[in-house]
Amino acid sequence: MIRLLAVIERDLKKFRRNPVVLAMSILMPIIYLLILGNSFQGKLTALPVAVVSHDTGPFAKRIVENLTAIAAGPQTFRLFFLKDDGDAVRGVREGRYKAALIIPEDLDRRMTMSGRPDVGLFLDNTDGISSEMIRNLINASLGAIHGEYVPIREKTGEVLLRDINLYPKVDYYQSLVPGVVIMAIFLGTLTTGAFNLVMDRFMGIDESYLLTPLSKSHIVSGLIISGLSITTLIASLIFVVSILITGIPVSRGLHQCVSLFVIIVLTTLCLLSLMFLILGRVGHPRIVGILSGFLNVILFFPSGAVYPVASFPGWLKSFAKFNPEAYAVDALKSVLFKNAGFAAISGDLAFLAGFTAVMMTLSILTFKRTL
């Protein structure tokens, strides 16, 4: 019994000497609940939809009223009323809106004369969950307008919705590719760079740094660059394999490949510098193991790789604005599924580059080159 108590006491002292492990063991389940519970919500909300109505008749007004009721009730939509068709469709292409509904100027006349008017719906179908929800709700809104009007001819109360997919079809497996690439980069940054420093420190090898004239910037930059080489190679390999498995066409040739490579390199630098800032003062690999799962959850799931960022609650949406993986996923989706060029993803690339510069600077400033 005495020996058993001695083992128990020694194990408890480990937690006391390492309060980070104890704190993370308590906080991680709570944070998992908050992040996962809000990333995989049961309903979509606040999806931005542009509406252009060229008709002021009762049928057109009824459509707008139905959409407004959806925006005010379940709050699935966030409506933006525009006057120009081109601005609405351009907004969908640029990612400002998930869809654009165009109501023609002759809607009411065709409702009473022919009974089958067309209403245009332009969808960003690269996000299958959002586009299907928008299509179903707008179809329901159109189907409800004949309830308050008496048609003059047969089938007068029906409105035909002609939805147009702006991009080639993206199936479920293809939509997972950006997230898989980002996951590969994240795992690569955990096993290279700062993790090597933690292992060296744990094994006492890093004491040899004290015998060299290396500065803090030399050590930090060297570890990040070495990690960049390995992680970029791994992520590129996984990306190529994913393309072959899912059959995503690389339609723009060399230009598209260069864009994808730049995104992978910037994302790798971004996450490596972030990991170095977080793990640069860690002295035991056990803490790395604990933090790996925690960081994966809080960075990956709110990135938009699985669920659209537009439907997150306000606090999680605010976090996504500072999440580098969210910008990386957005850039990869734009290049892969929308054939976007550097101009379309310049904002994402600028954030990744700026985030890397800030994290690198903080890593060098906070790194300790002492015993």
C-alpha positions in Angstrom: 0.0 0.0 0.0 2.9 2.4 0.8 4.4 1.8 -2.6 1.1 2.3 -4.3 0.6 5.6 -2.4 4.1 6.7 -3.4 3.3 6.1 -7.1 0.0 8.1 -6.7 1.8 10.9 -4.9 4.5 11.1 -7.6 1.9 11.2 -10.4 0.0 14.0 -8.6 3.2 16.0 -8.1 3.7 15.9 -11.9 0.5 17.8 -12.4 1.4 20.3 -9.7 4.8 20.9 -11.3 3.1 21.2 -14.7 0.0 23.4 -14.2 -0.4 23.9 -17.9 -1.3 20.2 -18.4 -3.9 20.4 -15.6 -5.4 23.6 -16.9 -5.7 22.3 -20.4 -7.2 19.1 -19.2 -10.0 21.1 -17.7 -10.5 23.8 -20.3 -10.2 21.6 -23.5 -13.5 19.8 -23.1 -15.3 23.0 -22.4 -13.8 24.8 -25.4 -14.4 21.7 -27.6 -18.1 21.9 -26.7 -18.3 25.6 -27.5 -16.4 25.4 -30.8 -17.9 22.2 -32.1 -21.4 23.1 -31.0 -21.3 26.4 -32.9 -19.4 25.2 -35.9 -21.9 22.4 -36.7 -25.1 24.2 -36.0 -28.3 22.6 -37.2 -29.5 25.5 -39.3 -27.9 28.1 -41.5 -28.3 31.8 -40.7 -27.4 35.1 -42.1 -26.6 33.9 -45.6 -26.1 37.1 -47.7 -28.5 37.2 -50.7 -28.8 40.0 -53.2 -32.3 40.9 -54.5 -32.9 42.9 -57.7 -36.6 43.6 -58.4 -37.5 45.4 -61.6 -41.2 44.9 -61.1 -43.4 46.9 -58.6 -46.6 44.8 -59.1 -48.3 42.8 -56.4 -46.7 39.5 -57.3 -43.2 40.9 -57.2 -44.0 42.6 -53.9 -45.3 39.4 -52.5 -42.0 37.6 -53.4 -40.0 40.3 -51.6 -42.4 40.1 -48.6 -41.9 36.3 -48.4 -38.1 36.7 -48.5 -38.2 39.5 -45.9 -40.3 37.3 -43.6 -37.6 34.5 -43.9 -34.9 37.1 -43.1 -36.9 38.4 -40.1 -38.1 35.1 -38.8 -35.6 32.2 -39.0 -33.0 34.7 -40.2 -31.7 32.3 -42.8 -31.2 35.3 -45.2 -29.5 38.6 -44.9 -31.0 40.5 -47.8 -29.3 43.2 -49.8 -31.6 45.1 -52.2 -29.7 46.3 -55.3 -30.7 48.0 -58.5 -28.3 46.6 -61.1 -28.2 42.9 -62.2 -24.5 43.1 -63.0 -23.6 44.3 -59.5 -25.6 41.5 -57.9 -24.0 38.7 -60.1 -20.6 40.3 -59.6 -21.1 40.2 -55.9 -21.8 36.5 -56.0 -18.7 35.9 -58.1 -16.6 38.0 -55.6 -17.9 36.2 -52.6 -19.9 39.1 -51.1 -23.2 37.2 -51.6 -24.2 33.6 -51.6 -26.9 34.1 -54.3 -28.5 36.8 -56.3 -32.3 36.8 -57.1 -33.3 38.7 -60.2 -37.1 39.6 -60.6 -37.8 40.7 -64.2 -39.9 43.8 -65.0 -42.6 41.8 -66.7 -43.3 39.4 -63.9 -46.8 40.5 -63.1 -47.8 40.8 -66.7 -46.6 37.3 -67.5 -48.2 36.0 -64.4 -51.6 37.1 -65.6 -51.1 36.4 -69.3 -48.9 33.3 -69.6 -48.8 32.0 -66.1 -45.1 30.8 -66.3 -42.7 33.8 -65.7 -39.0 33.3 -65.1 -37.2 34.5 -62.0 -33.4 34.2 -62.1 -31.4 32.9 -59.2 -27.6 33.0 -59.5 -25.9 30.7 -57.0 -22.4 30.3 -55.6 -22.7 26.5 -55.9 -19.1 25.9 -54.5 -20.8 26.0 -51.1 -23.3 23.1 -51.6 -24.9 23.4 -48.2 -25.7 27.1 -48.5 -26.8 27.0 -52.2 -29.2 24.1 -51.6 -30.8 25.8 -48.6 -31.2 29.1 -50.6 -32.7 27.3 -53.6 -35.2 25.4 -51.5 -36.4 28.5 -49.5 -36.7 30.7 -52.5 -38.6 28.1 -54.3 -41.0 27.9 -51.3 -41.3 31.7 -51.3 -42.3 31.7 -55.0 -44.7 28.8 -54.6 -46.5 30.7 -51.8 -47.3 33.9 -53.8 -50.3 32.4 -55.6 -52.1 31.8 -52.3 -53.3 35.4 -52.1 -54.1 36.0 -55.7 -56.8 34.5 -58.0 -55.3 33.5 -61.3 -57.0 34.6 -64.5 -55.9 31.6 -66.5 -54.9 28.0 -65.7 -51.6 27.8 -64.0 -51.4 31.5 -63.6 -50.3 31.4 -60.0 -47.1 29.5 -60.7 -43.6 31.0 -61.0 -40.8 29.1 -62.6 -37.5 29.6 -61.0 -34.5 29.2 -63.3 -31.5 28.8 -61.1 -28.1 29.2 -62.7 -24.9 27.7 -61.2 -22.1 30.1 -61.8 -19.4 27.5 -61.4 -18.9 23.8 -62.4 -20.5 21.3 -60.1 -18.6 20.6 -56.9 -19.4 17.4 -55.1 -18.9 16.5 -51.5 -15.5 14.9 -51.8 -14.2 17.7 -53.9 -15.4 20.3 -51.4 -13.3 18.6 -48.7 -10.0 19.0 -50.6 -9.1 22.6 -49.3 -9.7 21.4 -45.7 -7.6 18.3 -46.2 -4.7 20.4 -47.5 -4.9 22.8 -44.6 -5.1 19.9 -42.2 -1.9 18.5 -43.7 -0.2 21.8 -43.3 -1.3 22.0 -39.7 0.0 18.5 -38.9 3.3 19.2 -40.7 3.9 22.4 -38.7 3.4 20.4 -35.5 6.0 17.8 -36.3 8.6 20.2 -37.6 10.0 23.6 -36.7 9.2 24.4 -33.1 8.5 20.8 -32.1 12.1 19.9 -33.0 13.2 22.7 -30.6 11.0 21.3 -27.9 12.5 17.8 -28.3 16.0 19.2 -28.3 15.3 21.2 -25.1 13.7 18.1 -23.5 16.8 16.0 -24.3 19.2 18.7 -23.4 20.6 19.0 -26.9 19.7 22.7 -27.2 22.4 23.6 -24.7 24.8 23.3 -27.6 23.3 26.5 -29.0 25.0 28.4 -26.1 28.4 27.4 -27.5 27.7 29.0 -30.9 27.4 32.7 -32.0 23.9 32.1 -33.3 21.4 34.8 -32.5 17.7 34.3 -31.6 16.7 35.3 -35.1 19.1 32.7 -36.6 17.6 29.9 -34.5 14.0 30.9 -35.1 14.3 31.6 -38.8 16.4 28.4 -39.4 13.8 26.2 -37.7 10.9 27.8 -39.5 12.6 27.5 -42.9 13.5 23.9 -42.4 9.9 23.2 -41.3 8.7 25.1 -44.4 10.6 22.8 -46.8 9.3 19.6 -45.2 5.7 20.8 -44.7 5.3 22.3 -48.2 6.5 19.0 -49.7 4.0 17.0 -47.6 1.1 19.4 -48.3 1.9 19.5 -52.1 2.0 15.7 -52.2 -1.4 15.4 -50.4 -2.9 18.0 -52.6 -1.9 16.2 -55.8 -3.2 12.9 -54.4 -6.5 14.6 -53.4 -6.8 16.1 -56.9 -6.3 12.6 -58.5 -8.8 11.0 -56.1 -11.6 13.6 -56.4 -11.0 14.5 -60.1 -10.9 18.3 -59.6 -9.8 19.8 -63.0 -6.9 22.1 -63.0 -8.2 24.2 -65.9 -5.9 27.2 -65.8 -2.7 25.2 -66.1 0.5 26.8 -64.8 -1.1 30.0 -63.6 -3.5 28.1 -61.3 -0.7 25.8 -60.1 1.5 28.8 -59.2 -1.4 30.4 -57.3 -2.0 27.1 -55.3 1.7 26.8 -54.5 1.8 30.4 -53.2 -1.2 29.8 -51.0 0.4 26.6 -49.6 3.7 28.3 -48.9 2.2 31.3 -47.2 -0.1 29.2 -45.1 2.8 27.0 -44.0 4.9 30.0 -43.0 1.9 31.4 -41.2 1.2 28.3 -39.1 4.9 27.6 -38.5 5.5 31.0 -37.1 2.3 30.7 -35.0 3.4 27.4 -33.6 6.8 28.7 -32.8 5.3 31.6 -30.8 3.1 29.1 -28.9 5.6 26.3 -28.4 8.8 28.3 -28.3 8.9 28.4 -24.5 7.6 24.8 -24.0 10.1 22.4 -22.5 8.2 19.0 -22.6 6.8 17.2 -25.6 3.8 16.1 -23.5 2.5 19.7 -23.7 2.8 19.6 -27.5 0.6 16.6 -27.6 -2.0 18.3 -25.5 -2.0 21.5 -27.5 -2.1 19.8 -30.9 -5.7 18.6 -30.6 -6.8 21.8 -29.0 -5.3 24.0 -31.7 -6.6 21.8 -34.4 -10.2 22.3 -33.2 -10.0 26.1 -32.7 -8.3 26.7 -36.0 -9.8 24.1 -38.4 -13.5 24.0 -37.6 -14.1 27.7 -37.6 -12.1 28.1 -40.9 -15.1 27.4 -43.2 -13.7 24.1 -44.4 -16.7 22.2 -43.2 -19.4 24.8 -42.5 -19.9 28.3 -43.9 -18.5 31.1 -41.9 -21.5 33.3 -42.6 -23.7 31.2 -40.4 -21.4 31.2 -37.3 -22.6 33.2 -34.3 -21.2 36.6 -33.9 -18.4 35.8 -31.5 -17.2 32.9 -33.6 -17.4 34.9 -36.8 -15.2 37.5 -35.2 -12.7 34.9 -34.3 -12.7 33.6 -37.9 -11.6 37.1 -39.0 -8.3 36.5 -37.2 -8.0 32.8 -38.0 -5.3 32.3 -40.7 -6.8 28.9 -41.8 -10.1 30.7 -42.7 -8.2 32.9 -45.2 -6.2 29.9 -46.5 -9.4 27.9 -47.1 -11.1 30.8 -48.8 -8.2 31.3 -51.1 -7.9 27.6 -52.0 -11.7 27.4 -52.7 -11.5 30.5 -54.9 -8.6 29.1 -57.0 -9.8 25.5 -57.2 -13.5 25.9 -57.7 -13.9 29.5 -59.1 -10.7 29.7 -61.3 -9.8 32.9 -59.4 -6.6 34.7 -60.1 -4.2 36.6 -57.8 -6.4 39.7 -57.9 -9.4 37.8 -56.4 -7.3 36.3 -53.5 -5.1 39.3 -52.9 -6.9 40.0 -49.6 -6.4 36.5 -48.3 -2.7 36.5 -49.3 -2.1 39.9 -47.7 -3.6 38.7 -44.4 -1.4 35.5 -44.5 1.7 37.5 -45.2 1.0 40.1 -42.6 0.1 37.5 -40.0 3.4 35.6 -40.7 5.4 38.8 -40.3 3.8 39.6 -36.9 4.1 36.0 -35.6 7.8 35.8 -36.7 8.6 39.1 -35.0 6.9 38.0 -31.8 8.6 34.6 -31.9 12.0 36.1 -32.1 11.3 38.6 -29.3 9.9 36.0 -26.9 12.4 33.2 -27.7 14.8 32.6 -24.8 18.4 31.5 -25.7 19.4 30.6 -22.1 19.4 27.6 -19.9 
